[in-house]
Amino acid sequence: YQRRVHGTLSECLFFFEMVHWTNQRTVSAKVRRVSATHPRPKAKKQSCQRGTFSKVRAVKEFITEVLGSTPYEKRMIELLKVGREKRALRFAKRRLGSHKRAKAKREQMSKIVQKMKTKK
């Protein structure tokens, strides 16, 4: 259990720290001086690195060329053609499970729609 007594992050901080309970149920405590800390840089999550390698990306592109789009991707393309981007995002979120993945998929599908428009 730690409680901030006074001070700011730029100065030294003082914390009240409960050390232990003695047998007589009195609290033994001490005040210790702690220097200001800086946040450590976070490592990238493994889930965020999915499919970023060139070999994996090349295999996925090859599969989509050969087999075409999945049914939910085709529906997203139709929604984007009509101009219902928000609805496409909600649909992708339901299918993929996370907002971040849904946004990435919507961007991917919108690029496909733009390519289709430029081909015509």
Summary of the structure (lengths in Angstrom):
residues: 120
radius of gyration: 27.0
end to end distance: 67.1
largest distance: 85.9
contacts: 234
relative contact order: 0.08
helix: 52%
strand: 18%
